[in-house]
Amino acid sequence: MRLFTIASTTAQGTASKSQDENNLEQAKQNQNSAARVYWRVEGSLADLTTVRPVAFFTWNAQTFLQRWVRRGMVLIMALLRPFLYAANRIFATRVVHTVLRGISRDRLDLLGEEYFKYKLQPHLKCDGVEALKSCMLAGNEVVLISQGLEHVMRPLAQHLGVTRLIANRLEFRDGIATGRLLEPVVRPRGFFARISGAGPDGRRAPNRLVRDLALQDLRVLESAVIPAARCITVRDRPIIHFDAVRSSRALSVRNALSGKQILLIGVTGFIGKVWLVNTLMQLPEIGRIYLLIRRQKSTPASHRFEKLVEESPVFDPLYATYGNELSRFLRQRVEVVEGDVCKPDLGLAPEIAESLQKKLDLIINSSGLTDFNPDLRDALATNVDAAVNVTIFIRKSDHAGLLHLSTCYVAGARDGRVGEMLRANYTPAGLAAEREWHSLHDLVERAERLAASVEVTEQLRQQALSKEHAAKNLSGTVLENQIRKNRFRWLRDYLTEAGMKRAAELGWPNTYTLTKSLAESLISKYGAGLPIAVVRPAIVETSVAEPFVGWNEGINTSASLSYLLGTSFRQLPTNERKRLDIIPVDSVCRGMTLISAAILERRHELLYQLATSVTNPCDMRRSIELTSLAHRKHYRTQESLEYWLRLRLDAIPVSKQRYQRMSAPAQKAIVKSIQRAMSPLPLKKTPLARAERNLEKVEKLIQLFEPFILHNEHDFVADNVEKLSYALPEDEKTVFGYDTRSIDWWDYWINIHIPALRKWTYPLIEGRPLEARPSRSLHFDAVPENGEIIKTGTNGATWRFS
């Protein structure tokens, strides 16, 4: 027996909440009279002869010729359809749907939603909808029957509260329609059926349906019933221990972390904030979480955290739970310590460092500079030196373990399956990592001496004097200040280029992955024998559920690329088969919590990868299409000619050669040619110059992301964390279980990820402020156990550090 809550919107309006509650109560009272009722959509709910395949046609075909060939096929089908239906309705139905060959399931699902929302829903028959409601309120399980495609009938069924349906289904191979219909084919009604069956009561007897649909028997009819909700296939794998090493006891996260003292480094970053909030929500019994935060000029670490709690949306769930008591709860569970991970002993005062080394059970290092190609000095200090400092601090501790956050892309320029094995001295080019670390520091020292040399100083002086805006009599202190600024820029650019060049020589795509990989190797060497686990997430993106659905921040991941695909840019150079390894931030935080428990229980592995390219792969072709479909869904709600054009022109994957021949590089060359031709004319060149700058930005962005979307085909294994999740007690699997196999990428991309980027990230790219939020003022003044008055907060200036 099934119960239904009906909240359907018809042409007459929307039912009120109180009416829905009354309907639910009435359904519960009638639950003993449950029966399956088959309900024909055509005639009773809508005047449909067929859902035309032309409704699913878009401009996503690869070439101009393919587009018009498909349009020609649609036109031919429209002309032949009456004759085909008169001859044989089942054959005609099959032939009509052949035009959908080559269209993806993802596109059909979205266009089916569009067709229902904008074409079908406004014209639903009110009498038929009310009759269907009455049937459901009587406790009956309704099955909708339609000749339309399941992609249109699913939204209709969900709108009406129906959970089962029978509709025409296309055959798919690798997510692409073959143009064939699966058995049984629901043929259109006959001419007389349209007259006799046009009333609001769409109930049909099973035996009559078998005859109308030309089925063999009732068993075929029953087998044709499918769920109205979108179904995804979750491939479950058994856990096999080939080394015969297996822990017989369960891994309880609550028992392992209860009462423990944890130091979190990097709380101002994307991952750090989410892990802190999720842990406080799910494990209020945790002992104490110390937050290592740097002072920023005159802003103490405690003030930075206080502002973070007051302003960041991440803390909304905590505030909703504890309200005005949140400050008291945080005082009990959280303590801010001012320090700098880039300095020895983490920049802590000697007495604080000694105290923490005695009491800490675990250090979680989620800090790091995530800019792809930063100043080499910053990258070395934040990503490498800091990791060594934390490892040495762990060795001085009594019993603390370490969870160090790295990245899957330390694998560098290589293809194939990347296993979970930590190598002590790894570079893709085969050089010693520790020697390379010292070599890079020597490079920085040589660059600093070169910047202060007489030759470079004279060069910078001439540069300052040759500026168009420079005064003719520039001299003295003013000139020296300008030279100092030029020296700072020169050294920064020099070390940025040096880092990029060295990373490419050694086999890494950028300075970020170079320094993260060096850090892993040094941790492996200096931390030998210590309870340490290195955690490699893939590209960390929008949350699925925690701390709430659709949280993201910052522009250092794939946000800028997805933003570009929503503009007039349409051709992305990529390898269609390459898997874009995206993982939600809450999945990463769940994995970190599991691994933390394993470290505390001393049953951990040296390396854990948190990725989806093996467990739930999504290739570049699908990623690009899902991004385009998500933009289309947004543009469909807007009203302007620009948005009307954008929703009809999707981005497509192309080869590097086609990109250079027909996209940004070729367009920039055309703009330059026009500028040269118009240079003798006394015209303003601002629009052309602006267009050239924009195209240069596009070229640089594509070049930056090419290693992740075009070159290397990585498949990151993530078995170790799944083994930990498998070992959880049954009552903890819902809260702490790690599961990336059940992520529905269609729903994630279209309904969660891109809308989250549009809300939290795209305004930053466009230079617009984020939407205004209600102010939240918390008072953290308190006297902790040591008697020192502390306050907690952040100004959010370190969001680039994660």
Secondary structure, 3 states (H helix, E strand, C coil): CCCCCCCCEECCEECCHHHHHHHHHHHHHCHHHCCEEEEECECCCECCCCCCHHHHCCCCCCCHHHHHHHHHHHHHHHHHHHHHHHHCHHHHHHHHHHHHCCCEHHHHHHHHHHHHHHHHHHHCCHHHHHHHHHHHHCCCEEEEEEEEEHHHHHHHHHHHCCCEEEEECEEEECCEEEEEECCCCCCCCCHHHHHHCCCCCCEECHHHHHHHCCCCCHHHHHHCCEECCCCCCCCCCCCCCCCCCCCCCCCCHHHHHECCEEEEECCCCHHHHHHHHHHHHHCCCECEEEEEECCECCECHHHHHHHHHHHCHHHHHHHHHHHHHHHHHHHHHEEEEECCCCCHHHHCCHHHHHHHHHHCCEEEECCCECCCCCCHHHHHHHHHHHHHHHHHHHHHCCCCEEEEECCHHHHCCCCEEECCCCCCCCCCCCCCHHHHHHHHHHHHHHHHHHHCCHHHHHHHHHHHHCCCCCCCCCCHHHHHHHHHHHHHHHHHHHHHHHHHHHHHHHCCCCHHHHHHHHHHHHHHHHCCCCCEEEEEECEEECCCCCCCCCCCCCCCCCHHHHHHHCCCCCEEECCCCCECCEEEHHHHHHHHHHHHHHHHCCCCCCEEEECCCCCCCCEHHHHHHHHHHHHHHHHCCCCCHHHHHHCCCCCEEECHHHHHHHCHHHHHHHHHHHHHHHCCCCCCCHHHHHHHHHHHHHHHHHHHHHHHHHHCCEEECCHHHHHHHHCCCHHHHHHHCCCCCCCCHHHHHHHHHHHHHHHHCHHHHHCCCCCCCCCCCCCCCECCCCCCCECCCCCCCCCCEC
